[in-house]
Amino acid sequence: MAKSREIIQLHVGQAGVQMASACWELYCLEHGIYPDGKFCDCTIYDDCSAFFSCDRTGQCVPRVLLLDLEPSVVDEIRIGTYRELFHPGSLLTGAEDAASNFGRGHYRLGQTMIEPVMDRVRRLCEPCSSLQGFLMFHSVGGGTGAGLGTLLLERLAEDYGKASRMEFNIFPSPKVSPVIVEPYNAILASHVAMEHSDCTFVLDNEALYDVCDRSLNVPEPTYTNLNRLVAQAVSCVTASLRFTGAINVDLLEFQTNLVPFPRIHYPLVTYVPLVPGATARHEQPTTAQLTYACFEPANQLVRCDPRTGRYMSCCLLYRGRIAPIEINRTLHELRTNRTAQFVDWCPTGFKIGINYQPPIAVPGADLARTDLACCMLSNNTAIRTAWTRVADKYQRMYDRKAFFYHYLDEVTLAVMPLARGFCTASLSSDRLAGCAFNPLLLVVERSGWVLSRQNCGETVDPTAFDEPAILYYDLAEPDHLYTVAFVEEPDHRNPNADDAAGHYLRWLVVNVPESSLTSGMRYMDGDTIVDYLSPALRPAGEDDGGDADGQPTRYAFYLYEQVYGTVYPPTPSTRAHFDLDGWISTIYPAAALCGPVASIGFGSDRQ
């Protein structure tokens, strides 16, 4: 067999590090490696160079990086059973945690730790002869996993753009939610990661709890029980990267077969059979039973019902001695019975992987060892229900500005509503693909108001529109200047009128000069909008604001007037009569920056 291409695993935050304990415990059992990194049985050994670097003495070191902003969870690895397995330099910790705050993990504390982390990543990549990609494990509901994890994804995309980047994400659960601000962290993290992750496998704790309780007879599972269940699914996904088989699948094939469009990269994960140890001798499922069980909602590792959606793609990964003809016969029955409903706007089908290495159970674990196993990865529109749950909780908290004081010093306030709209617009509809769209569709419902858009110097004449009601925004894209123009006079469509000078436009300008949003915001001196927005938007310690040239910087909000091509500088007198408070309260909900999901849509006419 050809030498495997290397894969580096990254475990970030408490959830990620705890998953590392379960995953690498299982990897070592499957490859016959002792906790000290030595081979215990060469007959079990298959080429493990994808996940381990092995020297001539037989010492194996995982290609892994475990990091957390506080040391307690990583310290359990340092003193645990597998303390001699991991390279000491692969266990990185900070001095304080992120306090379940995305902003602390991504900006304040993350910025101080990211360089040592990237230095260690480079050291892991240097010995690789053919780096295939990265697998990241983290929770998007916490501060470190969401904040530092997404920051690391950004840097990986920048430094290793050609390598695949895939995630196993623990999403906030409908009922099992230990942190009240999980919806904030999840939306902000997903907003950042969406552009930098190639494929994200979604899991949630409530579905894992239900599986342990219902199928494995563990009524009160611990995180160890949950993580060992996740480890079995991850092992099945990665088995073809580590062992020989009739039909193996690599990371690039996952991305190619599961992701029809770049932003629709959130497959569901299903693992079968879920057999407890007490009944293992009496329950050995057949290939057909395994395949049909993959389509049951009870076996999903995220809380959603795939029967309510349609499949865009489906990948079935089998382990054990399975004949391809049996799989083909079962899939033919599935198509005939229409058990799986596929979309009609893209090519669909089943991607099959067969690996001859049977699954191995951890001694004393809840899941019994079986001769056959299957993990299904499916891109299904039903995932929108998981996103809708998080987005609805986010919106309810955001409307009340609940716990905002935790975030004001860490995250630019303007990013909060934009992130929610970005994620929801990308994932909240069956019309997920087939049309090009910008993340936010802003709808102005107030009659008589005209919209204009200025982008890189090109300005659309607002008088050219008969019924302009829609403006597309893409605030995530750097180096663009976007403007919104409102005309108050009813005679605004006549630019040649004698009183044309009295017809002026009021603009809200949002400038994103760089891709990073970490710098402070500044505002123009003497601008009344500064006084209005300063409690929420002005960073601490900045009193005057404004650049020397008077140009807006990152997310700077201000108003100025334009009289048919002539731009006048803002002065207090020209805006004294302007009801800023009423303007803000009227336009923001109408523009869907703080509005309901229904006002966020898709533009099929945008090509």
Secondary structure, 3 states (H helix, E strand, C coil): CCCCCEEEEEEEHHHHHHHHHHHHHHHHHHHCECCCCEECCCCCCCCCCCCEEECCCCEEEECEEEEECCCHHHHHHHCCCCCCCCCHHHEEECCCCCCCCHHHHHHHHHHHHHHHHHHHHHHHHCCCCCEEEEEEEEECCCHHHHHHHHHHHHHHHHHCCCCEEEEEEEECCCCCCCCCCHHHHHHHHHHHHCCCCCEEEEEEHHHHHHHHHHCCCCCCCCHHHHHHHHHHHHHHHHHHHHCCCCECCCHHHHHHHHCCCCCCCCCEEEEECCCEHHHHHHCCCCHHHHHHHCCCHHHECCCCCHHHCCEEEEEEEEECCCCHHHHHHHHHHHHHHCCCCECCCCCCCEEEEEECCCCCCCCCCCECCCCCEEEEEEEECCHHHHHHHHHHHHHHHHHCCCCHHHCCCCCCCCHHHHHHHHHHHHHCCCCCCCCECCCEEEECCCCCCCCCCEECCEECCHHHCCCCCEEEECCCCCCEEEEEEEECCCCCCCCCCCCHHHCCEEEEEEEECCCCCCCCCCCCCCCHHHHHHHHHHCCCCCCCCCCCCCCCCCCCCCCCEEECCEEECCCHHHHCCCCHHHHHHHHHHHCCCCCCHHHCCCCCCEC
